[in-house]
Amino acid sequence: MKVVSFYRFTNVGDPAALQASLRALCEEHNLLGTVLVAEEGVNGTLTGSDAALQTVFRWLENELALAEPIDGRWTEANEAPFQRMRVVLKKEIVALGRPDIRPDKDKDKSTHVGPQQWNELIASPETLVIDTRNHYEFEVGTFPHALDPATDSFREFGDFAEKLAETDRDRPLAMFCTGGIRCEKAVPLMQELGFSEVYQLQGGILNYLENVTDAENQWQGECFVFDKRVAVDRDLAEGGYVQCHACRRPLSSEDLASPDYREGISCPKCISTLGVDRAARLEERRKQVALARERGEEHIGAKLD
C-alpha cells in the first residue's frame, strides 16, 4: 500500500466545510489515516492506492486554489498502518502555539536546502544542527552532532529556542524534522529571535532518505513515524521498533528484553510512573485484546492509531 505524508500552508476560508467534504472523499476512496485542517492549511498522512491518493491531492489543489501541486513524502507498507479515517479540525496544523506564524505569507525568509547541500551544511563545525522533533523521536535516530531540544511536544520548542538565542544567535542553523512541517514554523521563530542564517532540510528526513545514496547517507538509526509502523529504516521500509501501549514510546529490541517490559502494560521508559490503578486497567485491557484475538475479532483500541 502507498503511504503519503503531506502538508500545505494556505488560507482555508471555511475549515469545517473542507473537513466534511474531505472526509467524505477519503471514505469514498477507501483511504485510511489522519488529516488536520485549520485556517492555516492542511497536514496529514494517508494510505491507500496510488490512484485514490492522487485523486484526493488533485481535489485539494482545486478546492484550495493552490498555485503549485502538493508535494508528498511517499513510502510503502505491506498493510495499512492506520485503522480508520479521521479528518480533524485544529487551531494549527502543527502545534507550536503560534498561529500568527504563517509560512505561506512570508516565504522569502526561509531557506530550504536539498539533501546534497544539507550534507555539506551539517559537515561544517560552525553549523548548529537542530532536531526540531521530540526527544522520543530523537532517540530512534538523528543526524550526527544534532542538538536534542528534549521536548515531549512541539509546543515546548519555543522555550528551547529562546534559551539557544541567548548564547548562539550568531551561528548558522541547520534545522530538520520528519517531513518538513515543523521546520516551516521553527525557522520563522528562530529568525524572530535574531538568528540571521537559518536553513531547513527540504522535505525533511523522509525526502532525504528517499533521495540520497547509501554512500551519501548521513542518517543514523531509524526515523520515527506516527503510525503503526512506529519507525522506518534508511530504505524507508518498516523498521525494528514497536510501541509501548502504556506510554506510546518507541521500543528497541533491548527495551523489549528488559524485565520492565510487559506487553500492553509497561516498558523501561514508563515503569517508574506506572501507578497501581493504571497498571490494573492496562492488564484488563491486555486480557480483553487477547480474548478478542482468540475469537478472531478486532478489539477496539488494539491498534496503535
C-alpha positions as CSV (number, residue, x, y, z in Angstrom):
1,M,0.0,0.0,0.0
2,K,1.1,3.6,-0.6
3,V,1.6,5.8,2.4
4,V,1.9,9.6,1.8
5,S,2.6,12.4,4.3
6,F,1.8,15.9,3.2
7,Y,1.1,19.5,4.3
8,R,0.3,22.8,2.8
9,F,0.2,26.2,4.5
10,T,-2.6,28.2,2.8
11,N,-5.6,30.1,3.8
12,V,-8.7,27.9,4.4
13,G,-11.8,30.1,4.4
14,D,-14.2,27.5,5.8
15,P,-12.2,24.7,7.7
16,A,-15.4,22.9,8.8
17,A,-16.8,22.7,5.3
18,L,-13.4,21.4,4.0
19,Q,-13.3,18.9,6.8
20,A,-16.7,17.4,5.9
21,S,-16.0,17.2,2.2
22,L,-12.5,15.8,2.6
23,R,-13.6,13.1,5.0
24,A,-16.4,12.0,2.6
25,L,-14.0,11.9,-0.4
26,C,-11.4,9.9,1.6
27,E,-14.0,7.4,2.7
28,E,-15.4,7.1,-0.8
29,H,-11.9,6.1,-2.0
30,N,-11.3,3.7,0.9
31,L,-8.4,5.7,2.4
32,L,-7.2,5.5,5.9
33,G,-5.2,7.9,8.0
34,T,-5.5,11.3,9.6
35,V,-5.7,14.8,8.2
36,L,-5.6,18.0,10.2
37,V,-7.5,21.0,8.9
38,A,-7.1,24.6,10.2
39,E,-7.4,28.1,8.9
40,E,-3.7,28.0,8.1
41,G,-3.8,24.9,5.9
42,V,-3.8,21.1,5.9
43,N,-1.5,18.4,7.2
44,G,-1.9,14.7,7.1
45,T,-0.8,11.1,6.4
46,L,-3.0,8.8,4.2
47,T,-2.7,5.3,3.0
48,G,-4.4,3.5,0.1
49,S,-4.0,3.0,-3.6
50,D,-1.9,5.4,-5.6
51,A,-4.8,6.4,-7.8
52,A,-7.0,7.2,-4.8
53,L,-4.4,9.3,-3.2
54,Q,-3.7,11.2,-6.4
55,T,-7.4,11.9,-6.7
56,V,-7.5,13.4,-3.2
57,F,-4.4,15.5,-3.9
58,R,-6.0,16.9,-7.2
59,W,-9.2,17.7,-5.3
60,L,-7.4,19.5,-2.5
61,E,-5.4,21.5,-5.1
62,N,-8.6,22.6,-6.8
63,E,-10.6,23.2,-3.6
64,L,-7.8,25.3,-2.1
65,A,-6.9,27.0,-5.4
66,L,-3.2,26.1,-4.9
67,A,-0.8,27.5,-7.4
68,E,1.6,24.5,-7.1
69,P,0.9,20.8,-6.7
70,I,1.0,19.2,-3.3
71,D,4.4,17.5,-2.8
72,G,4.0,14.5,-0.5
73,R,6.6,12.2,1.1
74,W,5.8,8.7,-0.3
75,T,6.6,5.4,1.3
76,E,5.1,1.9,1.1
77,A,3.7,-0.6,3.7
78,N,2.7,-4.2,3.5
79,E,-0.5,-3.5,5.4
80,A,-2.4,-0.4,6.3
81,P,-0.6,1.5,9.1
82,F,-3.9,3.1,10.2
83,Q,-7.1,1.7,11.5
84,R,-9.6,4.4,10.4
85,M,-10.0,7.6,8.5
86,R,-10.1,10.9,10.5
87,V,-10.3,14.5,9.4
88,V,-9.8,16.8,12.4
89,L,-10.3,20.5,12.9
90,K,-7.4,22.2,14.7
91,K,-6.2,25.8,15.5
92,E,-2.9,24.9,14.0
93,I,-1.8,22.1,11.6
94,V,1.4,21.9,13.6
95,A,1.0,22.9,17.2
96,L,3.7,25.4,18.1
97,G,1.2,27.6,19.9
98,R,1.9,30.4,17.3
99,P,-0.9,30.6,14.8
100,D,0.4,34.0,13.9
101,I,3.4,32.5,12.2
102,R,2.2,31.8,8.6
103,P,4.9,30.3,6.4
104,D,2.7,30.8,3.3
105,K,2.7,34.6,3.8
106,D,6.4,35.0,4.4
107,K,8.2,32.6,2.1
108,D,11.2,34.8,1.3
109,K,12.9,34.4,4.7
110,S,13.0,30.6,4.6
111,T,16.0,28.8,3.1
112,H,15.3,25.2,2.0
113,V,18.3,23.0,1.1
114,G,18.3,19.7,-0.7
115,P,19.9,16.5,0.6
116,Q,23.3,17.1,-1.1
117,Q,23.6,20.7,0.1
118,W,22.4,19.5,3.5
119,N,25.3,17.1,3.9
120,E,27.8,20.0,3.2
121,L,25.9,22.3,5.6
122,I,26.0,19.9,8.6
123,A,29.6,18.9,8.0
124,S,30.7,22.5,8.9
125,P,31.8,22.7,12.6
126,E,30.3,26.2,12.7
127,T,26.8,25.0,12.0
128,L,24.4,24.2,14.8
129,V,22.3,21.2,13.6
130,I,18.9,21.2,15.4
131,D,16.5,18.3,15.5
132,T,13.1,20.0,15.9
133,R,11.4,16.8,16.8
134,N,10.5,15.4,20.3
135,H,13.0,13.5,22.5
136,Y,11.5,10.1,21.9
137,E,11.9,10.6,18.1
138,F,15.5,11.8,18.6
139,E,16.3,8.6,20.5
140,V,15.2,6.4,17.5
141,G,17.6,8.2,15.0
142,T,19.0,11.6,14.1
143,F,21.8,13.3,12.2
144,P,25.4,13.5,13.5
145,H,26.0,16.2,16.1
146,A,22.3,17.2,16.1
147,L,21.0,19.1,19.2
148,D,18.2,17.4,21.1
149,P,15.7,20.1,22.3
150,A,14.5,17.5,24.9
151,T,10.8,18.2,24.2
152,D,7.8,16.0,24.7
153,S,5.7,18.1,22.3
154,F,6.4,20.7,19.7
155,R,4.7,23.3,21.9
156,E,7.8,23.2,24.1
157,F,10.2,24.0,21.3
158,G,9.8,27.8,21.9
159,D,11.4,27.6,25.3
160,F,14.4,25.7,23.8
161,A,14.7,28.3,21.0
162,E,14.7,31.3,23.5
163,K,17.5,29.7,25.5
164,L,19.5,28.9,22.4
165,A,19.2,32.6,21.3
166,E,20.9,33.8,24.5
167,T,24.2,32.1,23.6
168,D,24.3,31.1,19.9
169,R,22.5,33.7,17.9
170,D,25.4,34.4,15.6
171,R,25.9,30.8,14.4
172,P,24.2,29.3,11.3
173,L,21.4,26.9,12.0
174,A,20.5,23.7,10.1
175,M,17.1,22.5,11.1
176,F,15.2,19.3,10.3
177,C,12.1,17.3,11.1
178,T,10.3,14.2,9.7
179,G,8.6,15.7,6.7
180,G,9.4,19.4,6.9
181,I,6.3,20.9,8.5
182,R,7.7,21.6,12.0
183,C,10.6,23.5,10.4
184,E,8.2,25.6,8.5
185,K,7.2,27.2,11.8
186,A,10.5,26.7,13.7
187,V,12.5,28.6,11.1
188,P,10.5,31.9,11.3
189,L,10.6,31.6,15.1
190,M,14.4,31.4,15.1
191,Q,14.6,34.4,12.7
192,E,12.2,36.3,15.0
193,L,14.7,35.6,17.9
194,G,17.5,37.1,15.9
195,F,19.2,34.2,14.0
196,S,20.1,35.6,10.6
197,E,21.3,32.4,8.9
198,V,18.7,29.7,9.2
199,Y,18.3,26.7,6.9
200,Q,15.9,23.8,6.8
201,L,16.1,20.4,5.2
202,Q,13.7,20.4,2.2
203,G,11.0,17.7,2.6
204,G,12.5,16.6,5.9
205,I,14.1,13.3,6.8
206,L,11.8,11.2,4.6
207,N,12.7,13.2,1.5
208,Y,16.4,13.0,2.4
209,L,16.3,9.2,2.8
210,E,14.4,8.9,-0.5
211,N,17.0,10.9,-2.5
212,V,20.4,10.1,-1.1
213,T,22.6,7.1,-2.0
214,D,23.9,4.8,0.7
215,A,27.3,6.3,0.3
216,E,26.0,9.8,0.9
217,N,23.6,8.9,3.7
218,Q,24.5,10.6,7.0
219,W,21.3,9.5,8.9
220,Q,22.0,7.4,12.0
221,G,19.4,5.0,13.2
222,E,15.7,4.8,12.1
223,C,13.1,7.5,11.6
224,F,10.0,7.6,13.9
225,V,6.7,7.9,12.1
226,F,3.3,8.5,13.6
227,D,1.5,5.3,12.6
228,K,1.5,1.6,13.3
229,R,4.9,1.1,11.6
230,V,6.5,3.1,14.5
231,A,9.7,3.7,12.5
232,V,11.2,3.3,9.0
233,D,14.8,2.4,8.2
234,R,17.2,4.1,5.9
235,D,15.5,2.3,2.9
236,L,12.1,3.7,4.1
237,A,11.0,0.1,4.9
238,E,9.3,-0.7,8.2
239,G,11.9,-0.6,11.0
240,G,12.6,-2.7,14.0
241,Y,10.7,-0.7,16.7
242,V,7.4,-1.4,18.4
243,Q,5.3,1.0,20.5
244,C,4.5,0.7,24.2
245,H,0.7,0.7,24.6
246,A,1.0,2.4,28.0
247,C,3.2,5.4,27.2
248,R,3.3,5.1,23.4
249,R,7.1,5.5,23.3
250,P,9.1,3.6,20.6
251,L,10.8,0.5,22.0
252,S,14.0,-1.2,20.7
253,S,14.9,-4.8,21.0
254,E,16.9,-4.0,24.1
255,D,13.8,-2.4,25.6
256,L,11.7,-5.5,24.8
257,A,14.3,-7.7,26.6
258,S,14.0,-5.6,29.8
259,P,12.2,-7.1,32.8
260,D,10.3,-3.8,33.0
261,Y,8.6,-4.6,29.7
262,R,5.2,-6.2,30.0
263,E,3.3,-6.2,26.7
264,G,0.4,-3.7,26.8
265,I,1.3,-2.6,30.4
266,S,4.7,-1.1,30.9
267,C,8.2,-0.6,29.5
268,P,11.6,0.7,30.8
269,K,10.6,4.2,29.9
270,C,7.3,4.4,31.9
271,I,7.6,1.8,34.6
272,S,8.6,4.4,37.2
273,T,5.4,6.4,36.6
274,L,3.0,3.5,36.4
275,G,0.5,3.6,39.3
276,V,-1.3,0.6,40.7
277,D,-4.7,1.6,39.3
278,R,-3.4,2.3,35.8
279,A,-1.5,-1.0,35.8
280,A,-4.7,-2.8,36.7
281,R,-6.6,-1.1,33.9
282,L,-3.9,-1.9,31.3
283,E,-3.8,-5.5,32.5
284,E,-7.5,-5.8,32.0
285,R,-7.3,-4.2,28.6
286,R,-4.5,-6.7,27.6
287,K,-6.7,-9.6,28.6
288,Q,-9.6,-8.3,26.5
289,V,-7.4,-7.8,23.5
290,A,-6.0,-11.4,23.8
291,L,-9.6,-12.8,24.1
292,A,-10.7,-10.8,21.1
293,R,-7.8,-12.2,19.1
294,E,-8.6,-15.7,20.1
295,R,-12.2,-15.2,18.8
296,G,-10.8,-13.7,15.6
297,E,-12.2,-10.3,16.4
298,E,-10.6,-6.8,16.2
299,H,-10.6,-5.4,19.7
300,I,-11.3,-1.7,19.7
301,G,-8.2,0.2,20.6
302,A,-5.9,-2.7,19.9
303,K,-4.2,-1.0,17.1
304,L,-1.8,1.9,17.6
305,D,-3.6,4.7,15.9
